[in-house]
Each structure stands twice: as structure tokens, then as C-alpha cells.
Amino acid sequence: MTEHAVVIAGGGPTGLMLAGELALAGIDVAVLERRGSHEEVGSRAAGMHSRTIEVFDQRGIAERFLAQGQTMQGTHFSGIFMSIEDFPTRHPYALGLLQHYTEKTLAAWIGELGVPIYYDDEVVGFSQDDGGVDIERAGGRIMRGQYLVGCDGGRSTIRKTAGIGFPGHDPSCSALLIDAEITEQPLEFGLLRKPGQAFLAILPFEEGWCRLVFSTDLDRLGTEPTLDEAKEALIAIAGTDFGLHSPRWMSRFSDMTRQADRYRDRRVFLAGDSAHIHFPFGGQGLNTGVQDAVNLGWKLASVIKGEAPDSLLDTYQVERHPVAARVLHNTMAQTPLSDAGPRIDALRDIMADLLAMDEPRKRIAGMMSALDIHYELGEGHPLLGRRMPDLDVVTADGPVRIYEHLHAARPVLFDFGDSQSLNVDGWTDRVHLVDAKYSGTWELPVLGEVTAPDAVLVRPDGYVAWVGEGSDAGLRDALTRWVGSPAPA
């Protein structure tokens, strides 16, 4: 029987990112992927937001994605576009990149880290005991892991086998996605919805073809889409089928909205679409899943290595369930705005006026880009529980970016004080201590300028777990909570 510390069911972006996080921490991990490779053309997600690019930057791999995609200076709410170029981040943009490129890039990265991916290998069931999980694979083979993580999509076998509830809302609308060639160029690309019409988006991705997404009849759910159906729907919506031909891929989807009522069942966890599904307005699904993985990975690694108690794993749901719930909430708000009719048109006009104003734009764009995520880690400095800005600092080794110190996925304690003594006795083997100097202002997305701290403890996922303001009060408590008990003297 093959054994690994962690087995991940599903080789999409969430599963691959989680595998990389665990491998960086020295954990033996394997990925089981039911598909035959990551070379398949079908690609539902089409890009990533600022915070996800930052997450890749924290691991030193952002340029691999940026080199393949196209940046866009903004985000949108139901097709109402908002600029984020004034946001305090190195990546004030979204990146257009089809999911299969993202997957291939992540698969190559974890291959460099020595993670095996078992293709054509589907999980069909499992049983768990106090010591681990026996994972049943197609064909009757068994693999054992100390932990199993279901990243196997909205129809997750892992979630169903664990008996985890998936409450939510049934579909109220459906849409068709088709990647194909067109002979008649639209007057513009992007969301081409017009007053009184259902939504239509035409997005150019690669030379010679584009992606079209448009609304279809709800009663067609469950049926295979066809080229003729796509042409008929386009004519009904836009008055032309744009000379649609040579389809590469077609997919039908709905606005079904559901979230797992718990993300953990003893030694089994859910992440990504296995834990939450929603209409893809705003392109938040892949991003939420990748960030699930980065939150869970270091916590699993700490527990497996005996550095932290099992209770640390419960903070995964505490932190990530509300984030996904907010994504579901905002996509349910966006979906009706895409509908047809003069009443919806009037509502869109009002929303467009609001989002043209500075404060509403920052608030909604901060949510859509995930740059405003705030984990409830207690009262204190505004940085607490928020992502660490990627500042240019000066250390004994010279100028460096903050995120360069996060490449190894370890906790980092940055000391910005002139003579502050931080007591980290007992944690020096697990926490990277950096004396750094920064002379500029500190600014957070949405919140704006904040008071400069004397020191910050940054978790491996890039979120601030402790802020020093003139002393190291509370530091040892934060280290115990997030890094584990100190080593014996």
C-alpha cells in the first residue's frame, strides 16, 4: 500500500497549490487526478485577481504566470468595470490567463518540488480511523494518508463520502460558454450587454479564437450544448452569430450557489469548489480556492510535524468559511444585475453611478480583488489579520522586498524598530527573524494609510498575526497560537 502524509484528491489549481505549500514545508504529499493530463483544452476559469497574484509572488512564482497572460487594469461587478490602478499593491490589475495554463504552470512548479501527480487516478471512496485515511481509487487500489483533502470539484466525492452538508440555492439561470472562432468581429470586446438584453461577453484570448459567454434557457440545464444552439442564442441576444465556427470547447453552467456546512471531518478537509460553488461572475472561484490552499497548507504541515496542536486545523474553517460565504453573497447580488429588462437597466445605471464614486469603488473592488480580506485575530492595529504589504525594505544584506522573505512558506518576524529586543527564545528554529528598515508610509487597500508598526509577525500565508507597537507585548502568545509551543529550554 502506497502511503503519504497528505493525499490530495483533485489536480486543479486548488489541489496543486496546496501540494506546493505542503512540499515547501517538507511534507510528503501526493495528488490524485482523474484526468489524463493537464494538457486538456477545456478551461473554465479565465484569470486571477490581485491577491492571488500576490500569493504567487509570496512564493516567487508570479512571473511564471504574468509572462503567459494579459494584465487588465481593473475588476468588475456584474460587468460594471472598476479601476484598481491606485490600489497599494505591486499588482493593481487582474491577469487574463486560461485555467489550463495556470494548472500546467502549477504542475511544473510542484514537479520541481518533488510532488508526484497520479493521472487517470480517481478517488471513489475512503474510510478513516484515528491514525489516517484509507483512500479507495478506481480499480480497487488503496492509498493511505495521514490526511485527505478533497479538491475534487462541486460534485466532490470526498464531500459526499464524508457526509458533509452542502446547503444553498438551486439554479435560477443558466449560461453557455463556448471557445470558438468568429468571422465577424464585434464592435468591442468585453461585456456587450445592451439595455433590454440578456448578458453576452466576448473575450479574446489567443490569436484566431475567442470565448463567448451568454445566457441560455434554464430548462436546458443537464443537456449537452451544441454549435447550432449557440448560434441561435447569439442571434436572439445580439442579432448575429458573429460567424461562429470551429468550437474548441463548450460548457453549460448555472448560478447554483452552495457551501459546505463544515470544511473538516476529522482527518478529511475540503478546499476550493468542493467546499463552495457559485456563478462565475467576477472570476472569484479559482482565486478563492488557491487562497483556501495557502491558508490550509502551512497549518497541516505544522500539525504533521508536531509543532502545533490539532486545534490549529480548526482555524482553517473559522477563517476561510466567511470568505467564501462573502463570495457567494456577492455573486448572488451580481447575477440578477445581468438580467434583461428596463427595471434591471435602471438598477445597473444606479450601480454604475455608485461605483464611479471613489469610496464605493474601493470598497467593492477591494472585495472582488480579495485585497481587503481580514481574518478576525482580535483587537489591535489595522494590520492585524490583513495581508502584509510587499514593501521595499533595507536589511543587513541590502535592499529587498518583503515577499522575498516569504518564498520558503515560513513564519517571519520583521523588526522595524531601531533598538527593539524581540523575545523569540524557543521559536528561533521555526521563525525567520529579519531586521529591516522602511521609511515610507504604510497603506492598506480600502483602509488607506495606517500607523507604521515597530514589528510584525507574518504567517506563512502572508497575513499579519501580531503587530508590535513599542514593545513585544503579546508576541509570545501570538507565536504559541500560530507557530506552536516553544521548544524546551
C-alpha positions in Angstrom: 0.0 0.0 0.0 1.3 3.4 -1.0 1.5 5.9 1.9 1.8 9.7 2.1 1.4 12.2 4.8 -1.2 14.1 2.8 -3.2 12.9 -0.2 -5.0 15.5 -2.3 -7.9 14.4 -4.5 -8.1 16.7 -7.5 -5.3 18.3 -9.5 -7.0 21.6 -10.3 -5.4 24.9 -9.1 -6.5 24.5 -5.5 -5.1 21.0 -5.2 -1.8 21.9 -7.0 -1.3 25.0 -4.9 -1.9 23.0 -1.7 0.6 20.4 -2.8 3.2 23.1 -3.3 2.6 24.6 0.1 3.0 21.3 1.8 6.1 20.4 -0.2 7.7 23.7 0.8 7.2 22.7 4.4 8.9 19.3 3.8 5.6 17.3 3.9 5.3 14.1 1.8 2.2 14.8 -0.4 0.7 13.3 -3.5 -2.0 14.4 -5.9 -4.6 12.1 -7.4 -6.0 13.5 -10.7 -8.9 11.7 -12.5 -7.9 13.4 -15.9 -5.2 12.0 -18.1 -3.0 15.2 -18.0 -3.1 18.9 -17.6 -3.0 19.4 -21.4 -6.7 19.4 -22.0 -8.2 22.4 -23.8 -11.3 22.9 -21.6 -10.7 25.8 -19.3 -13.5 27.2 -17.2 -11.6 29.9 -15.2 -10.0 32.7 -17.2 -7.7 34.5 -14.9 -6.8 35.7 -11.4 -7.1 38.8 -9.2 -4.6 40.9 -7.4 -4.4 38.9 -4.2 -3.9 35.6 -6.0 -1.0 37.1 -8.0 0.4 38.4 -4.7 0.1 34.8 -3.3 2.1 33.5 -6.2 4.6 36.4 -5.6 5.0 35.3 -2.0 6.3 32.0 -3.3 8.5 33.6 -6.0 6.5 32.2 -9.0 4.3 35.2 -10.0 6.4 35.9 -13.1 5.7 32.5 -14.5 2.0 33.4 -14.8 2.5 37.0 -15.7 4.7 36.0 -18.7 1.8 34.0 -20.1 -1.2 36.2 -19.6 -2.5 39.7 -20.2 -3.0 42.2 -17.5 -6.1 44.3 -17.2 -6.3 47.4 -15.0 -9.4 46.6 -13.1 -12.1 44.3 -11.9 -15.9 44.4 -12.4 -19.1 43.9 -10.6 -21.6 42.2 -12.9 -19.8 43.8 -15.8 -19.6 47.3 -14.3 -15.9 47.9 -14.5 -13.8 49.5 -11.8 -10.1 50.5 -11.9 -7.8 49.4 -9.2 -4.7 51.0 -10.6 -4.5 53.3 -7.5 -4.6 50.3 -5.0 -1.4 49.9 -2.8 -0.1 46.7 -4.3 2.6 45.7 -6.8 -0.2 44.1 -8.8 -3.0 46.6 -9.2 -4.6 44.6 -12.0 -6.3 41.3 -13.0 -4.5 38.7 -15.1 -6.3 37.1 -18.0 -4.9 33.6 -18.2 -6.9 30.4 -19.1 -7.1 27.8 -16.3 -5.2 25.1 -18.2 -2.1 27.4 -18.4 -2.4 28.1 -14.7 -2.7 24.3 -14.0 0.3 23.4 -16.2 2.4 26.1 -14.5 1.5 24.9 -11.0 2.0 21.3 -12.0 5.5 22.1 -13.3 6.3 24.0 -10.0 5.2 21.2 -7.7 7.2 18.8 -10.0 10.3 20.8 -9.2 9.4 20.3 -5.5 9.2 16.6 -6.0 5.4 16.1 -5.7 4.0 13.1 -7.6 0.8 13.6 -9.6 -1.0 10.3 -10.3 -3.0 10.9 -13.5 -6.0 8.8 -14.6 -6.5 8.1 -10.9 -9.9 8.9 -9.4 -10.8 8.7 -5.8 -14.1 6.7 -5.4 -14.3 6.5 -1.6 -12.4 6.4 1.6 -12.6 5.3 5.3 -10.7 7.0 8.1 -9.5 6.0 11.6 -7.6 7.7 14.4 -4.3 7.2 12.5 -5.2 8.1 9.0 -7.3 7.7 5.9 -7.6 4.7 3.5 -8.3 6.1 0.1 -10.1 3.9 -2.4 -9.0 4.5 -6.0 -10.7 3.3 -9.2 -9.9 -0.3 -9.8 -9.8 -1.2 -6.1 -6.4 0.2 -5.3 -5.8 1.7 -1.9 -3.6 4.6 -0.9 -3.2 5.7 2.7 -2.6 9.2 4.0 -2.5 10.8 7.4 -4.8 13.3 5.9 -7.0 13.6 2.8 -8.0 16.9 1.2 -10.9 17.0 -1.2 -10.2 19.4 -4.1 -12.3 17.4 -6.4 -14.9 20.0 -7.5 -18.5 20.9 -7.0 -19.7 17.3 -7.3 -17.0 16.2 -4.8 -16.8 12.5 -3.9 -14.8 13.4 -0.8 -17.5 15.7 0.5 -20.3 13.3 -0.2 -18.5 10.3 1.3 -17.7 12.3 4.4 -21.4 13.2 4.8 -20.8 16.9 4.8 -23.8 19.0 4.0 -23.8 21.3 1.0 -26.7 23.7 1.6 -27.5 26.6 -0.6 -29.7 27.7 -3.5 -30.9 25.9 -6.6 -30.3 27.4 -10.1 -32.3 30.4 -11.2 -30.5 31.0 -14.5 -28.0 29.3 -16.8 -25.4 30.2 -19.3 -23.3 28.7 -22.1 -19.6 29.1 -22.6 -18.0 28.4 -26.0 -14.4 28.8 -27.1 -14.5 29.1 -30.9 -13.5 31.2 -34.0 -15.6 34.0 -35.3 -15.6 35.7 -38.8 -17.5 38.8 -37.8 -15.6 41.0 -35.3 -17.7 42.7 -32.7 -17.5 46.5 -32.4 -15.9 45.9 -29.0 -14.8 43.1 -26.7 -15.8 42.5 -23.1 -19.4 42.5 -21.7 -21.6 43.5 -24.6 -24.9 43.5 -22.7 -27.3 46.2 -24.1 -30.4 47.6 -22.5 -33.2 45.1 -22.5 -31.0 42.1 -23.5 -29.6 39.2 -21.6 -25.8 39.2 -21.0 -23.2 38.5 -23.6 -19.4 38.6 -23.1 -16.9 38.2 -25.9 -13.3 37.8 -24.7 -10.3 37.5 -27.0 -7.7 35.1 -25.5 -5.4 33.8 -28.3 -5.0 34.6 -31.9 -7.7 33.0 -34.1 -10.3 32.4 -31.4 -12.2 33.9 -28.5 -14.5 33.0 -25.7 -18.2 33.8 -25.8 -20.4 33.5 -22.7 -24.1 34.2 -22.8 -27.4 33.4 -21.1 -29.5 30.4 -22.2 -32.8 28.9 -21.1 -32.8 27.4 -17.6 -34.6 24.3 -18.9 -31.6 23.3 -21.0 -29.6 22.5 -17.9 -28.4 18.9 -18.0 -28.3 18.8 -21.8 -25.1 18.9 -23.9 -24.7 22.3 -25.7 -24.4 22.3 -29.5 -23.0 24.8 -32.0 -26.4 25.3 -33.5 -27.9 26.2 -30.1 -25.0 28.7 -29.5 -25.7 30.4 -32.9 -29.4 30.6 -32.2 -28.9 32.1 -28.8 -26.4 34.7 -30.1 -28.8 35.8 -32.8 -31.5 36.2 -30.2 -29.3 38.3 -28.0 -27.1 40.2 -30.4 -28.8 39.9 -33.8 -25.9 38.0 -35.2 -23.9 34.8 -34.5 -20.7 36.5 -35.4 -19.9 33.8 -37.9 -19.2 31.4 -35.0 -17.4 28.2 -36.1 -14.8 25.6 -35.2 -15.6 25.3 -31.5 -12.8 24.1 -29.2 -14.8 23.6 -26.1 -18.4 24.2 -24.9 -19.8 24.1 -21.4 -23.1 24.8 -19.7 -23.3 26.1 -16.1 -25.8 27.7 -13.8 -25.9 30.1 -10.8 -26.4 27.2 -8.3 -24.9 28.5 -5.1 -23.8 26.2 -2.3 -21.3 26.0 0.5 -20.2 23.1 2.7 -21.5 23.5 6.2 -18.1 22.3 7.6 -14.7 22.2 5.9 -13.4 19.4 8.1 -14.4 15.9 9.2 -11.6 14.7 11.5 -8.8 13.8 9.0 -10.6 14.9 5.9 -10.7 18.5 4.6 -12.4 20.3 1.7 -11.0 23.2 -0.3 -11.9 25.0 -3.5 -15.0 24.1 -5.4 -15.5 21.0 -3.2 -16.3 23.5 -0.4 -18.2 26.2 -2.4 -19.8 26.8 -5.8 -21.3 29.9 -7.3 -22.0 31.7 -10.5 -18.6 32.8 -12.0 -19.4 36.5 -12.1 -16.2 38.4 -11.1 -14.0 35.4 -11.7 -13.6 34.6 -8.0 -13.8 30.8 -7.9 -10.2 29.9 -8.8 -8.9 32.7 -6.6 -10.9 31.6 -3.6 -9.7 28.1 -4.0 -6.0 29.0 -4.3 -6.3 31.1 -1.2 -8.0 28.2 0.7 -5.0 26.1 -0.2 -2.5 28.7 1.1 -4.4 29.0 4.4 -4.7 25.3 5.0 -1.2 24.1 3.8 1.0 25.6 6.5 -1.4 24.6 9.2 -1.5 21.0 8.1 2.3 21.0 7.9 2.7 22.4 11.4 0.5 19.7 12.9 2.0 16.9 11.0 5.5 17.9 12.1 4.3 18.1 15.7 5.0 21.8 16.1 1.4 22.8 16.6 -1.7 21.2 18.2 -4.5 19.7 16.2 -6.7 22.7 17.2 -4.8 24.9 14.7 -6.5 23.0 11.9 -9.9 24.2 13.2 -8.9 27.8 12.3 -9.0 26.8 8.6 -12.8 26.8 8.6 -13.0 29.7 11.1 -11.1 31.9 8.6 -12.0 30.6 5.2 -15.7 29.8 5.5 -16.7 33.5 6.0 -14.5 34.5 3.0 -16.3 32.0 0.7 -19.7 33.0 2.1 -19.0 36.6 1.1 -18.1 35.4 -2.4 -21.3 33.5 -2.7 -23.2 36.6 -1.4 -21.7 39.0 -3.9 -22.2 36.6 -6.9 -25.8 36.2 -5.9 -26.1 40.0 -6.0 -24.3 40.2 -9.4 -26.4 37.6 -11.2 -29.7 39.4 -11.2 -27.9 42.6 -12.5 -27.1 40.7 -15.7 -30.8 40.0 -16.5 -32.8 41.8 -19.2 -35.5 44.4 -18.9 -35.9 48.2 -18.2 -36.1 47.7 -14.4 -32.7 45.9 -14.3 -31.3 48.5 -16.7 -32.3 51.2 -14.3 -30.7 49.4 -11.4 -27.5 48.9 -13.4 -27.4 52.7 -14.1 -27.6 53.4 -10.4 -24.9 50.8 -9.6 -22.7 52.3 -12.3 -23.1 55.8 -10.8 -22.2 54.5 -7.3 -19.2 52.5 -8.5 -17.9 55.6 -10.3 -17.5 57.2 -6.9 -14.2 56.7 -5.1 -15.3 55.2 -1.8 -17.8 52.7 -3.1 -15.4 51.7 -5.9 -12.6 51.0 -3.4 -14.9 49.0 -1.1 -16.3 46.8 -3.9 -13.1 46.5 -5.9 -11.3 45.5 -2.6 -13.8 42.7 -2.1 -13.6 41.5 -5.7 -9.8 41.5 -5.8 -9.6 39.9 -2.3 -7.2 42.5 -1.2 -9.4 43.5 1.7 -9.6 40.1 3.3 -9.5 40.4 7.1 -9.2 37.5 9.4 -10.6 38.2 12.9 -7.5 37.8 15.0 -8.5 40.1 17.8 -8.4 43.8 18.5 -5.4 46.0 17.7 -3.6 47.6 14.8 -5.4 47.7 11.5 -2.7 45.4 10.0 -3.7 42.6 12.3 -5.4 39.8 10.3 -4.7 41.5 7.0 -2.3 40.7 4.2 1.3 42.0 4.7 2.1 44.7 2.1 5.1 43.9 -0.1 7.3 46.8 1.0 10.8 47.7 -0.2 12.9 47.4 2.9 16.6 47.5 3.7 18.3 44.7 5.6 21.9 43.8 6.5 22.0 42.1 3.1 20.9 45.2 1.3 17.5 46.3 -0.3 14.9 43.5 -0.5 11.2 43.1 -1.0 9.1 41.8 1.9 7.7 38.9 -0.2 11.1 37.6 -0.9 11.3 36.5 2.7 8.0 34.5 2.3 9.3 32.3 -0.5 10.0 29.4 1.9 6.5 29.5 3.4 7.8 30.0 7.0 6.6 32.4 9.7 8.6 35.7 9.5 9.1 38.2 12.3 10.1 41.6 10.8 11.7 44.1 13.3 11.4 47.7 12.0 12.5 49.3 15.3 15.8 50.9 15.9 16.7 49.0 19.1 13.7 46.8 19.9 14.5 43.5 21.5 12.0 40.8 20.5 11.9 37.7 22.7 11.6 34.7 20.4 13.5 32.2 22.6 12.1 28.8 21.9 11.0 29.6 18.3 14.2 30.6 16.6 14.3 27.3 14.6 10.8 27.9 13.2 10.6 31.7 12.8 12.7 33.7 10.5 13.8 37.0 12.2 14.5 39.9 9.9 15.8 43.3 11.0 14.5 45.7 8.4 14.2 49.5 7.8 11.4 51.1 6.0 11.0 54.9 5.6 7.8 55.3 3.7 4.1 55.4 4.7 2.1 52.2 5.3 -1.1 51.9 3.2 -3.7 49.2 3.0 -6.3 48.6 0.3 -9.7 50.2 1.2 -8.5 51.4 4.6 -5.8 53.7 3.3 -2.8 55.0 5.4 -2.1 53.3 8.8 0.3 53.9 11.6 3.7 52.4 11.0 4.4 49.4 13.3 7.6 48.6 15.1 7.4 44.9 14.2 5.1 42.4 12.6 4.8 38.6 12.8 3.7 37.4 9.3 2.2 33.9 9.0 3.3 31.7 6.1 0.2 32.6 4.1 1.2 36.3 4.2 -1.3 37.5 6.9 -0.2 39.5 9.9 -0.6 37.6 13.1 0.9 40.2 15.6 1.8 43.8 15.4 4.4 45.4 17.8 3.8 49.0 18.9 6.6 50.0 21.1 7.0 46.6 22.9 6.8 42.9 22.3 3.6 42.6 24.4 1.5 39.7 23.1 4.3 38.3 20.8 4.8 35.1 22.7 1.1 34.5 22.8 0.9 35.0 19.1 3.8 32.7 18.5 2.2 30.0 20.6 -1.1 30.3 18.8 0.2 30.3 15.3 3.6 28.7 15.4 3.2 26.3 18.3 4.6 25.8 21.8 8.2 26.9 22.3 10.9 24.3 22.2 12.1 23.2 25.7 15.0 25.4 27.1 
